[in-house]
Amino acid sequence: MFAALVDQHCRALPGAASERPFGPDTQVWTVGGRMFAAYTFDGGGLSLACASAQAAQRMVQEGRAISAPYLKQPGWVMFPWDRSTPNELRGRISESYTRVRQGLPPEISRELPPLEVSGLH
């Protein structure tokens, strides 16, 4: 259920692309070639980029997320399926997408479809 929700929401984001760079069991969503969301089909949640490493650490400390397995870059956490609501996931996906998209080099950003901020949540 959650995987379908994630895929539907990600597919609607301007310039988002579905990829499987780690094999057939891992769904990765990218914008401008950079990952903003990932999950495994037999895994327990959705890995996303947070606004900052501090925000990620805070979410882990509060029990809202866990450290993202296999993604040891600062700012990445996993939101377990059993602790997340559909609305929360949609909002977190949009935040991750926006953070990653805003960090893209200008030459890549210019090639993407326009960003419609009102449609992200």
All heavy atoms as an XYZ file, in Angstrom:
930
protein
N       0.810     -1.187      0.000
C       0.000      0.000      0.000
C       0.862      1.263      0.000
O       0.679      2.147     -0.815
C      -0.918      0.006      1.217
C      -1.693      1.303      1.350
S      -2.618      1.362      2.876
C      -2.179      2.975      3.432
N       1.837      1.340      0.926
C       2.666      2.532      1.013
C       3.545      2.700     -0.219
O       3.759      3.821     -0.667
C       3.524      2.528      2.278
C       2.748      2.898      3.510
C       2.518      1.974      4.506
C       2.248      4.181      3.673
C       1.806      2.317      5.646
C       1.536      4.538      4.807
C       1.315      3.597      5.793
N       4.047      1.613     -0.771
C       4.897      1.716     -1.959
C       4.119      2.356     -3.109
O       4.644      3.217     -3.813
C       5.436      0.351     -2.358
N       2.873      1.973     -3.286
C       2.055      2.554     -4.354
C       1.826      4.042     -4.105
O       1.887      4.852     -5.035
C       0.724      1.815     -4.463
N       1.590      4.415     -2.854
C       1.408      5.824     -2.496
C       2.670      6.614     -2.796
O       2.609      7.691     -3.384
C       1.044      5.934     -1.019
C       0.961      7.342     -0.463
C      -0.250      7.467      0.441
C       2.210      7.691      0.314
N       3.817      6.070     -2.400
C       5.106      6.737     -2.647
C       5.317      6.919     -4.139
O       5.649      8.014     -4.604
C       6.267      5.936     -2.020
C       7.612      6.457     -2.501
C       6.181      5.970     -0.500
N       5.124      5.864     -4.896
C       5.347      5.942     -6.343
C       4.398      6.938     -7.007
O       4.812      7.720     -7.864
C       5.208      4.568     -6.984
C       6.323      3.621     -6.583
O       7.363      4.091     -6.075
O       6.146      2.402     -6.757
N       3.152      6.950     -6.607
C       2.181      7.885     -7.180
C       2.592      9.326     -6.881
O       2.562     10.178     -7.771
C       0.791      7.606     -6.626
C      -0.262      8.553     -7.158
C      -1.617      8.315     -6.527
O      -1.738      7.719     -5.461
N      -2.655      8.781     -7.183
N       2.977      9.592     -5.646
C       3.349     10.958     -5.279
C       4.644     11.384     -5.989
O       4.724     12.489     -6.527
C       3.500     11.086     -3.767
C       3.706     12.483     -3.308
N       2.709     13.441     -3.364
C       4.796     13.115     -2.814
C       3.172     14.587     -2.906
N       4.436     14.425     -2.573
N       5.635     10.517     -5.986
C       6.914     10.847     -6.631
C       6.739     11.070     -8.127
O       7.322     11.997     -8.692
C       7.942      9.753     -6.382
S       8.528      9.661     -4.667
N       5.942     10.241     -8.752
C       5.713     10.347    -10.201
C       5.133     11.713    -10.568
O       5.386     12.235    -11.655
C       4.764      9.231    -10.639
C       4.711      8.980    -12.103
C       3.875      7.741    -12.454
N       4.495      6.518    -11.975
C       4.007      5.745    -10.994
N       2.887      6.055    -10.384
N       4.635      4.661    -10.623
N       4.379     12.327     -9.661
C       3.738     13.617     -9.928
C       4.670     14.810     -9.739
O       4.328     15.922    -10.136
C       2.520     13.774     -9.014
N       5.841     14.609     -9.179
C       6.775     15.710     -8.937
C       7.527     16.058    -10.227
O       8.022     15.159    -10.915
C       7.757     15.335     -7.823
C       7.112     15.085     -6.459
C       8.116     14.481     -5.486
C       6.514     16.362     -5.905
N       7.614     17.337    -10.575
C       8.245     17.746    -11.840
C       9.696     17.270    -11.970
O      10.529     17.562    -11.122
C       8.195     19.279    -11.787
C       7.140     19.610    -10.796
C       7.131     18.488     -9.804
N       9.955     16.488    -13.010
C      11.311     16.025    -13.280
C      11.738     14.803    -12.499
O      12.869     14.348    -12.647
N      10.855     14.247    -11.676
C      11.212     13.051    -10.899
C      11.317     11.845    -11.830
O      10.552     11.710    -12.786
C      10.195     12.788     -9.805
N      12.276     10.971    -11.532
C      12.494      9.775    -12.344
C      12.625      8.555    -11.452
O      13.241      8.604    -10.389
C      13.761      9.935    -13.180
N      12.047      7.457    -11.895
C      12.122      6.172    -11.209
C      13.333      5.411    -11.729
O      13.523      5.313    -12.942
C      10.839      5.383    -11.490
O      10.961      4.067    -11.020
N      14.137      4.896    -10.811
C      15.334      4.153    -11.202
C      15.504      2.922    -10.309
O      14.942      2.863     -9.219
C      16.569      5.051    -11.091
C      16.502      6.287    -11.964
C      17.744      7.147    -11.865
O      18.788      6.655    -11.384
O      17.667      8.312    -12.269
N      16.318      1.981    -10.764
C      16.641      0.783     -9.993
C      18.155      0.533    -10.058
O      18.599     -0.521    -10.487
C      15.884     -0.417    -10.534
C      14.372     -0.263    -10.531
C      13.744     -1.044     -9.414
N      12.337     -0.752     -9.285
C      11.349     -1.502     -9.747
N      11.616     -2.627    -10.368
N      10.098     -1.135     -9.564
N      18.972      1.487     -9.597
C      20.416      1.357     -9.726
C      21.039      0.288     -8.822
O      22.159     -0.131     -9.060
C      20.934      2.743     -9.346
C      19.909      3.263     -8.400
C      18.605      2.731     -8.924
N      20.297     -0.142     -7.810
C      20.830     -1.124     -6.862
C      20.232     -2.504     -7.069
O      20.372     -3.380     -6.231
C      20.594     -0.651     -5.426
C      21.114      0.733     -5.168
C      20.252      1.758     -4.832
C      22.472      1.024     -5.279
C      20.724      3.043     -4.602
C      22.951      2.300     -5.059
C      22.071      3.314     -4.714
N      19.515     -2.698     -8.156
C      18.909     -3.984     -8.452
C      17.389     -3.898     -8.455
O      16.807     -2.874     -8.118
N      16.733     -5.010     -8.816
C      15.285     -4.997     -9.009
C      14.473     -4.849     -7.726
O      13.279     -4.541     -7.782
C      15.003     -6.346     -9.674
C      16.140     -7.215     -9.260
C      17.326     -6.302     -9.132
N      15.077     -5.035     -6.568
C      14.331     -4.974     -5.305
C      14.351     -3.605     -4.645
O      13.748     -3.418     -3.586
C      14.873     -6.008     -4.317
C      14.663     -7.436     -4.801
O      13.700     -7.667     -5.561
O      15.460     -8.308     -4.427
N      15.050     -2.651     -5.233
C      15.162     -1.326     -4.632
C      14.643     -0.258     -5.587
O      15.145     -0.120     -6.700
C      16.627     -1.016     -4.259
O      17.108     -2.035     -3.384
C      16.733      0.327     -3.561
N      13.628      0.455     -5.133
C      13.047      1.554     -5.911
C      13.698      2.855     -5.455
O      13.704      3.168     -4.266
C      11.538      1.635     -5.671
C      10.853      2.774     -6.397
C      10.938      2.627     -7.898
O      10.507      1.633     -8.455
N      11.511      3.607     -8.552
N      14.252      3.594     -6.396
C      14.891      4.877     -6.120
C      14.208      5.939     -6.962
O      13.932      5.732     -8.142
C      16.406      4.820     -6.454
C      17.040      6.195     -6.368
C      17.117      3.836     -5.541
N      13.937      7.092     -6.334
C      13.378      8.244     -7.044
C      14.423      9.339     -7.044
O      15.022      9.628     -6.010
C      12.087      8.713     -6.379
C      10.957      7.793     -6.701
C      10.530      6.724     -5.967
C      10.146      7.831     -7.878
N       9.500      6.093     -6.615
C       9.236      6.758     -7.781
C      10.097      8.673     -8.984
C       8.291      6.510     -8.772
C       9.156      8.424     -9.963
C       8.262      7.351     -9.856
N      14.649      9.919     -8.231
C      15.667     10.953     -8.385
C      15.069     12.193     -9.039
O      14.028     12.131     -9.687
C      16.842     10.468     -9.254
O      16.363     10.201    -10.590
C      17.495      9.221     -8.679
N      15.778     13.294     -8.865
C      15.500     14.522     -9.607
C      16.859     15.063    -10.027
O      17.783     15.140     -9.225
C      14.688     15.553     -8.786
C      15.412     16.014     -7.546
C      14.285     16.740     -9.668
N      17.002     15.351    -11.305
C      18.285     15.835    -11.816
C      19.413     14.836    -11.583
O      20.562     15.220    -11.440
N      19.073     13.547    -11.526
C      20.077     12.506    -11.314
C      20.476     12.285     -9.864
O      21.333     11.461     -9.585
N      19.823     12.981     -8.940
C      20.155     12.831     -7.510
C      18.974     12.233     -6.756
O      17.831     12.652     -6.929
C      20.533     14.178     -6.907
C      21.756     14.742     -7.600
C      22.654     15.468     -6.667
N      23.842     15.925     -7.393
C      24.326     17.132     -7.290
N      23.765     18.021     -6.492
N      25.410     17.467     -7.967
N      19.273     11.280     -5.911
C      18.256     10.557     -5.169
C      17.582     11.435     -4.113
O      18.248     12.160     -3.395
C      18.903      9.344     -4.495
C      17.951      8.484     -3.733
S      18.657      6.910     -3.197
C      20.017      7.443     -2.191
N      16.248     11.325     -4.046
C      15.510     11.992     -2.974
C      14.623     11.027     -2.191
O      14.150     11.353     -1.103
C      14.698     13.189     -3.489
C      13.528     12.838     -4.370
C      12.273     12.592     -3.819
C      13.659     12.798     -5.744
C      11.188     12.283     -4.629
C      12.593     12.504     -6.564
C      11.342     12.242     -6.005
N      14.410      9.814     -2.686
C      13.599      8.814     -1.980
C      14.022      7.424     -2.422
O      14.397      7.222     -3.582
C      12.120      9.027     -2.267
N      13.952      6.472     -1.487
C      14.304      5.088     -1.815
C      13.628      4.133     -0.838
O      13.454      4.455      0.335
C      15.814      4.893     -1.769
N      13.264      2.970     -1.355
C      12.753      1.902     -0.494
C      13.031      0.567     -1.165
O      13.224      0.489     -2.378
C      11.245      2.067     -0.207
C      10.352      1.947     -1.420
C       9.878      0.706     -1.848
C       9.970      3.074     -2.140
C       9.053      0.605     -2.956
C       9.146      2.981     -3.243
C       8.690      1.736     -3.639
O       7.882      1.622     -4.744
N      13.089     -0.486     -0.347
C      13.205     -1.834     -0.888
C      11.829     -2.476     -0.786
O      11.051     -2.170      0.126
C      14.252     -2.680     -0.138
O      13.907     -2.735      1.235
C      15.646     -2.096     -0.301
N      11.543     -3.364     -1.710
C      10.216     -3.964     -1.755
C       9.924     -4.840     -0.547
O       8.777     -4.991     -0.164
C      10.016     -4.727     -3.067
C       9.950     -3.791     -4.239
C      11.039     -3.627     -5.076
C       8.820     -3.036     -4.480
C      10.983     -2.748     -6.145
C       8.759     -2.142     -5.537
C       9.844     -2.005     -6.379
N      10.943     -5.385      0.071
C      10.732     -6.193      1.276
C      11.184     -5.469      2.542
O      11.254     -6.049      3.609
C      11.451     -7.534      1.158
C      12.955     -7.382      1.004
O      13.438     -6.248      0.827
O      13.651     -8.412      1.053
N      11.461     -4.168      2.420
C      11.967     -3.380      3.540
C      10.861     -2.819      4.414
O       9.674     -2.978      4.145
N      11.290     -2.109      5.435
C      10.355     -1.630      6.424
C       9.994     -0.174      6.344
O       9.288      0.322      7.211
N      10.469      0.550      5.321
C      10.138      1.961      5.283
C      10.727      2.684      4.102
O      11.314      2.081      3.198
N      10.588      3.997      4.160
C      11.003      4.887      3.082
C      12.159      5.755      3.549
O      12.047      6.452      4.557
C       9.827      5.782      2.676
C      10.083      6.839      1.620
C      10.431      6.187      0.272
C       8.865      7.737      1.479
N      13.266      5.742      2.820
C      14.427      6.572      3.142
C      14.333      7.884      2.370
O      14.053      7.890      1.169
C      15.724      5.859      2.773
O      15.881      4.702      3.577
N      14.552      8.985      3.112
C      14.431     10.320      2.551
C      15.513     11.238      3.092
O      16.030     11.018      4.187
C      13.074     10.938      2.928
C      11.830     10.244      2.414
C      10.596     10.759      3.127
C      11.707     10.441      0.915
N      15.805     12.293      2.346
C      16.731     13.333      2.798
C      15.952     14.341      3.632
O      14.885     14.794      3.234
C      17.366     14.030      1.594
N      16.500     14.692      4.775
C      15.891     15.707      5.647
C      16.507     17.070      5.349
O      17.502     17.167      4.643
C      16.132     15.363      7.109
S      15.295     13.859      7.609
N      15.940     18.095      5.940
C      16.415     19.456      5.721
C      17.874     19.628      6.121
O      18.596     20.420      5.528
C      15.539     20.446      6.482
N      18.311     18.880      7.128
C      19.698     18.967      7.597
C      20.031     17.726      8.407
O      19.136     16.962      8.787
C      19.878     20.206      8.485
O      19.135     20.050      9.685
N      21.314     17.549      8.690
C      21.739     16.432      9.531
C      21.143     16.570     10.929
O      20.756     15.579     11.549
C      23.262     16.367      9.592
N      21.022     17.804     11.412
C      20.445     18.037     12.733
C      18.964     17.662     12.760
O      18.481     17.085     13.730
C      20.624     19.505     13.167
C      22.054     19.907     13.391
C      22.797     20.238     12.079
O      22.212     20.366     11.005
N      24.112     20.337     12.177
N      18.236     18.001     11.707
C      16.817     17.648     11.630
C      16.655     16.131     11.604
O      15.769     15.582     12.264
C      16.174     18.280     10.400
N      17.519     15.451     10.862
C      17.473     13.993     10.808
C      17.742     13.396     12.185
O      17.022     12.500     12.635
C      18.492     13.477      9.795
N      18.751     13.896     12.853
C      19.094     13.403     14.191
C      17.935     13.632     15.165
O      17.608     12.761     15.972
C      20.359     14.087     14.690
C      20.844     13.552     16.015
C      22.141     14.228     16.448
O      22.420     15.366     16.074
N      22.918     13.515     17.231
N      17.296     14.766     15.069
C      16.171     15.082     15.938
C      15.015     14.096     15.706
O      14.391     13.612     16.646
C      15.719     16.524     15.720
C      14.692     17.027     16.703
C      14.419     18.526     16.597
N      14.284     19.036     15.232
C      15.201     19.757     14.593
N      16.348     20.061     15.158
N      14.993     20.184     13.356
N      14.725     13.788     14.451
C      13.651     12.850     14.142
C      13.949     11.455     14.676
O      13.057     10.766     15.165
C      13.399     12.809     12.643
C      12.649     14.009     12.154
S      12.187     13.800     10.442
C      12.772     15.342      9.784
N      15.208     11.058     14.602
C      15.605      9.760     15.145
C      15.452      9.768     16.664
O      14.896      8.833     17.253
C      17.047      9.393     14.723
C      17.550      8.171     15.482
C      17.110      9.159     13.213
N      15.914     10.817     17.309
C      15.814     10.916     18.768
C      14.359     10.923     19.230
O      14.044     10.381     20.283
C      16.530     12.167     19.272
C      18.028     12.073     19.164
C      18.735     13.391     19.458
O      18.136     14.469     19.458
N      20.038     13.302     19.709
N      13.482     11.541     18.474
C      12.060     11.607     18.826
C      11.313     10.321     18.484
O      10.133     10.192     18.798
C      11.401     12.788     18.117
C      11.904     14.138     18.595
C      11.404     15.291     17.743
O      10.756     15.050     16.683
O      11.677     16.445     18.114
N      11.968      9.384     17.791
C      11.334      8.126     17.424
C      10.443      8.207     16.200
O       9.726      7.264     15.894
N      10.493      9.302     15.470
C       9.688      9.452     14.261
C      10.338      8.789     13.060
O       9.683      8.537     12.047
C       9.440     10.928     13.974
C       8.570     11.549     15.060
C       8.361     13.033     15.002
N       8.530     13.682     13.723
C       8.992     14.926     13.605
N       9.350     15.614     14.661
N       9.100     15.477     12.416
N      11.646      8.552     13.150
C      12.399      7.938     12.051
C      13.534      7.118     12.669
O      13.783      7.193     13.871
C      12.960      9.018     11.132
N      14.200      6.354     11.813
C      15.384      5.605     12.226
C      16.524      5.953     11.266
O      16.280      6.493     10.188
C      15.138      4.080     12.260
C      14.766      3.559     10.858
C      14.048      3.731     13.270
C      14.662      2.041     10.779
N      17.740      5.651     11.666
C      18.873      5.867     10.756
C      18.646      5.037      9.500
O      18.271      3.870      9.575
C      20.180      5.451     11.423
O      20.454      6.287     12.510
N      18.855      5.656      8.362
C      18.603      4.970      7.099
C      19.655      3.891      6.866
O      20.838      4.201      6.756
C      18.608      5.963      5.951
N      19.222      2.632      6.792
C      20.187      1.582      6.500
C      20.770      1.786      5.101
O      20.051      2.150      4.172
C      19.374      0.289      6.564
C      17.964      0.670      6.744
C      17.876      2.142      6.923
N      22.032      1.587      4.962
C      22.760      1.697      3.688
C      22.960      3.124      3.208
O      23.671      3.346      2.255
C      22.095      0.873      2.582
C      21.754     -0.527      3.005
C      20.435     -0.936      3.150
C      22.760     -1.434      3.318
C      20.124     -2.220      3.559
C      22.458     -2.719      3.737
C      21.139     -3.110      3.853
O      20.839     -4.368      4.271
N      22.312      4.106      3.811
C      22.484      5.506      3.413
C      23.093      6.247      4.589
O      22.387      6.780      5.433
C      21.146      6.140      3.023
C      20.493      5.597      1.769
C      19.090      6.154      1.611
C      21.331      5.920      0.549
N      24.373      6.266      4.637
C      25.064      6.846      5.782
C      25.429      8.312      5.595
O      26.144      8.884      6.391
C      26.326      6.024      6.103
C      26.005      4.583      6.462
C      25.032      4.508      7.620
C      24.651      3.083      7.934
N      23.546      2.979      8.841
N      24.910      8.932      4.542
C      25.157     10.351      4.323
C      24.383     11.147      5.370
O      23.263     10.780      5.744
C      24.702     10.762      2.924
C      25.427     10.019      1.843
C      24.655     10.029      0.550
O      23.442      9.922      0.534
N      25.380     10.141     -0.548
N      24.939     12.237      5.856
C      24.228     13.055      6.842
C      22.887     13.544      6.292
O      22.782     13.924      5.127
C      25.163     14.239      7.088
C      26.505     13.792      6.621
C      26.260     12.783      5.534
N      21.879     13.496      7.128
C      20.578     14.016      6.746
C      19.599     13.000      6.201
O      18.454     13.324      5.932
N      20.017     11.748      6.052
C      19.125     10.715      5.538
C      18.580      9.867      6.679
O      19.331      9.447      7.561
C      19.855      9.809      4.547
C      19.954     10.427      3.192
C      20.909     11.302      2.762
C      19.064     10.245      2.107
N      20.652     11.670      1.467
C      19.531     11.032      1.040
C      17.905      9.483      1.934
C      18.889     11.084     -0.194
C      17.269      9.530      0.706
C      17.757     10.323     -0.343
N      17.278      9.626      6.660
C      16.629      8.769      7.647
C      15.614      7.879      6.939
O      15.262      8.117      5.779
C      15.910      9.580      8.746
C      16.891     10.384      9.574
C      14.823     10.463      8.180
N      15.143      6.868      7.659
C      14.076      6.020      7.142
C      12.834      6.222      7.999
O      12.908      6.198      9.227
C      14.429      4.542      7.148
C      13.290      3.717      6.535
S      13.286      1.930      6.769
C      14.877      1.407      6.337
N      11.717      6.430      7.328
C      10.428      6.522      7.994
C       9.764      5.148      7.889
O       9.363      4.741      6.796
C       9.556      7.604      7.344
C      10.094      8.986      7.584
C      10.959      9.571      6.682
C       9.764      9.667      8.739
C      11.481     10.835      6.915
C      10.280     10.935      8.985
C      11.138     11.516      8.079
N       9.693      4.417      9.011
C       9.097      3.072      8.968
C       7.631      3.123      8.541
O       6.881      4.022      8.940
C       9.224      2.588     10.420
C      10.344      3.388     10.993
C      10.216      4.737     10.334
N       7.239      2.150      7.724
C       5.863      2.094      7.239
C       4.886      2.057      8.416
O       3.844      2.712      8.363
C       5.619      0.874      6.370
C       6.458      0.705      5.142
C       7.123     -0.427      4.788
C       6.692      1.633      4.065
N       7.765     -0.250      3.577
C       7.517      1.001      3.112
C       6.294      2.947      3.830
C       7.930      1.620      1.941
C       6.715      3.572      2.671
C       7.514      2.915      1.734
N       5.234      1.301      9.458
C       4.288      1.119     10.563
C       4.213      2.312     11.523
O       3.407      2.323     12.439
C       4.597     -0.164     11.344
C       5.958     -0.161     12.004
O       6.763      0.766     11.783
O       6.237     -1.121     12.764
N       5.030      3.334     11.312
C       4.993      4.537     12.153
C       4.592      5.780     11.365
O       4.627      6.879     11.897
C       6.371      4.816     12.760
C       6.851      3.810     13.755
C       8.106      4.350     14.416
N       9.047      3.280     14.650
C      10.307      3.464     14.989
N      10.793      4.671     15.120
N      11.095      2.442     15.193
N       4.248      5.601     10.108
C       4.008      6.755      9.229
C       2.585      6.731      8.683
O       2.038      5.667      8.392
C       4.992      6.735      8.063
O       6.315      6.709      8.532
N       2.039      7.907      8.501
C       0.726      8.025      7.861
C       0.934      8.431      6.403
O       1.973      8.999      6.050
C      -0.133      9.099      8.565
O       0.478     10.383      8.358
C      -0.289      8.809     10.053
N      -0.048      8.178      5.560
C       0.083      8.600      4.162
C       0.354     10.103      4.019
O       1.197     10.507      3.229
C      -1.263      8.206      3.542
C      -1.690      7.020      4.355
C      -1.246      7.351      5.764
N      -0.350     10.930      4.777
C      -0.137     12.380      4.671
C       1.268     12.766      5.100
O       1.891     13.635      4.484
C      -1.164     13.150      5.501
C      -2.503     13.232      4.808
O      -2.599     13.062      3.597
N      -3.546     13.468      5.568
N       1.772     12.153      6.169
C       3.134     12.458      6.606
C       4.137     12.073      5.524
O       5.048     12.836      5.217
C       3.478     11.742      7.910
C       4.908     12.018      8.346
C       5.338     11.252      9.589
O       4.741     10.220      9.910
O       6.301     11.723     10.219
N       3.962     10.889      4.941
C       4.892     10.444      3.895
C       4.875     11.385      2.697
O       5.927     11.744      2.180
C       4.583      9.014      3.462
C       4.954      7.924      4.459
C       4.510      6.562      3.939
C       6.441      7.928      4.765
N       3.689     11.793      2.272
C       3.615     12.723      1.134
C       4.358     14.021      1.456
O       5.112     14.539      0.637
C       2.160     13.001      0.762
C       1.534     11.893     -0.073
C       0.189     12.312     -0.638
N      -0.850     12.373      0.379
C      -1.615     11.338      0.730
N      -1.459     10.167      0.147
N      -2.544     11.489      1.653
N       4.153     14.545      2.644
C       4.844     15.772      3.042
C       6.344     15.590      3.115
O       7.113     16.438      2.647
N       6.798     14.482      3.690
C       8.238     14.218      3.809
C       8.869     14.001      2.439
O       9.995     14.427      2.189
C       8.493     12.998      4.692
C       7.984     13.124      6.096
C       8.879     13.972      6.915
N       8.352     14.051      8.273
C       8.610     15.041      9.085
N       9.386     16.029      8.715
N       8.095     15.057     10.291
N       8.166     13.338      1.545
C       8.679     13.149      0.179
C       8.861     14.507     -0.492
O       9.899     14.776     -1.103
C       7.733     12.257     -0.651
C       7.744     10.826     -0.130
C       8.111     12.305     -2.133
C       6.606      9.967     -0.661
N       7.862     15.353     -0.376
C       7.937     16.682     -0.994
C       9.085     17.493     -0.424
O       9.801     18.183     -1.165
C       6.611     17.431     -0.797
O       5.583     16.787     -1.508
N       9.294     17.420      0.881
C      10.413     18.129      1.513
C      11.748     17.616      0.992
O      12.656     18.395      0.684
C      10.358     17.970      3.029
C       9.242     18.730      3.692
C       9.084     18.380      5.165
O       9.957     17.684      5.737
O       8.075     18.790      5.755
N      11.880     16.297      0.898
C      13.131     15.705      0.416
C      13.381     16.105     -1.043
O      14.485     16.518     -1.406
C      13.057     14.183      0.548
O      14.242     13.574      0.093
N      12.353     15.997     -1.859
C      12.455     16.379     -3.272
C      12.900     17.837     -3.401
O      13.831     18.153     -4.150
C      11.096     16.154     -3.942
C      10.941     16.820     -5.278
C      11.365     16.195     -6.441
C      10.355     18.084     -5.382
C      11.218     16.812     -7.673
C      10.201     18.702     -6.608
C      10.638     18.059     -7.750
O      10.495     18.677     -8.969
N      12.254     18.720     -2.656
C      12.573     20.147     -2.734
C      14.007     20.403     -2.295
O      14.735     21.160     -2.951
C      11.583     20.966     -1.882
O      10.263     20.744     -2.388
C      11.907     22.450     -1.932
N      14.430     19.775     -1.209
C      15.808     19.958     -0.712
C      16.819     19.523     -1.768
O      17.775     20.229     -2.073
C      16.021     19.167      0.564
C      17.452     19.253      1.056
C      17.631     18.436      2.341
N      18.969     18.608      2.850
C      19.913     17.671      2.786
N      19.673     16.509      2.235
N      21.112     17.886      3.281
N      16.603     18.343     -2.331
C      17.542     17.824     -3.333
C      17.507     18.690     -4.588
O      18.556     19.051     -5.123
C      17.240     16.343     -3.641
C      18.042     15.845     -4.835
C      17.522     15.486     -2.399
N      16.328     19.049     -5.031
C      16.215     19.869     -6.248
C      16.889     21.227     -6.062
O      17.573     21.715     -6.958
C      14.753     20.046     -6.635
C      14.625     20.843     -7.920
C      13.260     20.783     -8.496
N      13.188     21.735     -9.603
C      12.368     21.631    -10.608
N      11.522     20.635    -10.675
N      12.360     22.536    -11.572
N      16.722     21.851     -4.917
C      17.333     23.152     -4.673
C      18.857     23.069     -4.616
O      19.531     24.061     -4.840
C      16.787     23.769     -3.381
C      15.362     24.230     -3.537
C      14.752     24.723     -2.235
O      15.227     24.423     -1.148
N      13.670     25.467     -2.348
N      19.399     21.890     -4.334
C      20.845     21.713     -4.277
C      21.490     21.348     -5.605
O      22.710     21.177     -5.680
N      20.691     21.244     -6.650
C      21.230     20.891     -7.964
C      22.002     22.055     -8.570
O      21.654     23.215     -8.360
C      20.100     20.494     -8.918
C      19.340     19.220     -8.594
C      18.132     19.083     -9.520
C      20.243     18.006     -8.691
N      23.017     21.754     -9.357
C      23.722     22.819    -10.074
C      22.756     23.533    -11.027
O      21.840     22.908    -11.583
C      24.804     22.078    -10.857
C      24.933     20.746    -10.210
C      23.605     20.434     -9.606
N      22.954     24.824    -11.247
C      22.044     25.598    -12.105
C      21.861     24.996    -13.498
O      20.756     25.023    -14.040
C      22.692     26.979    -12.187
C      23.559     27.068    -10.977
C      23.998     25.670    -10.672
N      22.926     24.451    -14.075
C      22.802     23.906    -15.432
C      21.864     22.701    -15.483
O      21.214     22.449    -16.492
C      24.171     23.563    -16.030
C      24.970     22.531    -15.280
C      25.827     23.079    -14.145
O      25.697     24.268    -13.793
O      26.629     22.306    -13.597
N      21.763     21.951    -14.390
C      20.827     20.828    -14.331
C      19.426     21.346    -14.016
O      18.447     20.918    -14.615
C      21.289     19.782    -13.296
C      22.597     19.137    -13.766
C      20.215     18.717    -13.082
C      23.218     18.185    -12.780
N      19.316     22.272    -13.084
C      18.016     22.836    -12.701
C      17.287     23.442    -13.886
O      16.060     23.304    -14.015
C      18.184     23.901    -11.619
O      18.610     23.320    -10.427
N      18.025     24.114    -14.751
C      17.406     24.761    -15.919
C      16.760     23.752    -16.865
O      15.839     24.094    -17.612
C      18.441     25.587    -16.677
C      18.772     26.902    -16.023
C      19.592     27.796    -16.951
N      20.917     27.278    -17.233
C      21.995     27.521    -16.487
N      21.905     28.281    -15.413
N      23.163     27.003    -16.812
N      17.247     22.527    -16.860
C      16.724     21.501    -17.752
C      15.449     20.833    -17.217
O      14.780     20.104    -17.949
C      17.788     20.421    -17.980
C      19.063     20.940    -18.621
C      18.826     21.477    -20.023
O      18.055     20.860    -20.776
O      19.403     22.530    -20.359
N      15.102     21.079    -15.962
C      13.944     20.442    -15.339
C      12.671     21.226    -15.602
O      12.721     22.439    -15.812
C      14.160     20.323    -13.830
C      15.290     19.405    -13.396
C      15.522     19.521    -11.898
C      15.005     17.963    -13.783
N      11.523     20.545    -15.547
C      10.250     21.263    -15.668
C      10.107     22.261    -14.528
O      10.724     22.099    -13.464
C       9.189     20.166    -15.545
C       9.914     18.880    -15.741
C      11.344     19.117    -15.371
N       9.298     23.305    -14.702
C       9.105     24.290    -13.642
C       8.601     23.635    -12.356
O       7.857     22.675    -12.383
C       8.049     25.241    -14.207
C       8.004     24.962    -15.652
C       8.511     23.577    -15.893
N       9.021     24.204    -11.253
C       8.632     23.728     -9.938
C       7.348     24.432     -9.524
O       7.318     25.651     -9.431
C       9.746     24.009     -8.910
C       9.500     23.546     -7.501
C       9.317     22.037     -7.437
C      10.673     23.954     -6.618
N       6.305     23.661     -9.300
C       5.033     24.205     -8.850
C       4.919     23.941     -7.357
O       4.481     22.883     -6.942
C       3.884     23.584     -9.603
C       3.918     23.881    -11.087
C       2.806     23.220    -11.846
O       1.795     22.860    -11.234
O       2.968     23.038    -13.062
N       5.321     24.892     -6.542
C       5.389     24.712     -5.100
C       4.039     24.347     -4.509
O       3.945     23.497     -3.646
C       5.943     25.992     -4.427
C       5.953     25.847     -2.923
C       7.344     26.271     -4.946
N       2.958     24.925     -5.001
C       1.646     24.663     -4.418
C       1.216     23.213     -4.578
O       0.423     22.717     -3.801
C       0.601     25.580     -5.048
O       0.495     25.312     -6.429
N       1.746     22.508     -5.567
C       1.338     21.130     -5.800
C       2.162     20.085     -5.073
O       1.948     18.903     -5.244
N       3.111     20.494     -4.257
C       3.994     19.518     -3.619
C       3.360     18.765     -2.464
O       3.730     17.654     -2.182
C       5.285     20.190     -3.156
C       6.230     20.595     -4.266
C       7.495     21.221     -3.684
C       6.582     19.443     -5.165
N       2.493     19.364     -1.728
C       1.910     18.648     -0.582
C       0.547     18.240     -0.948
O      -0.303     17.842     -0.653
C       1.932     19.509      0.678
C       3.316     19.830      1.121
N       4.126     18.927      1.727
C       4.048     20.957      1.007
C       5.292     19.480      2.001
N       5.256     20.711      1.575
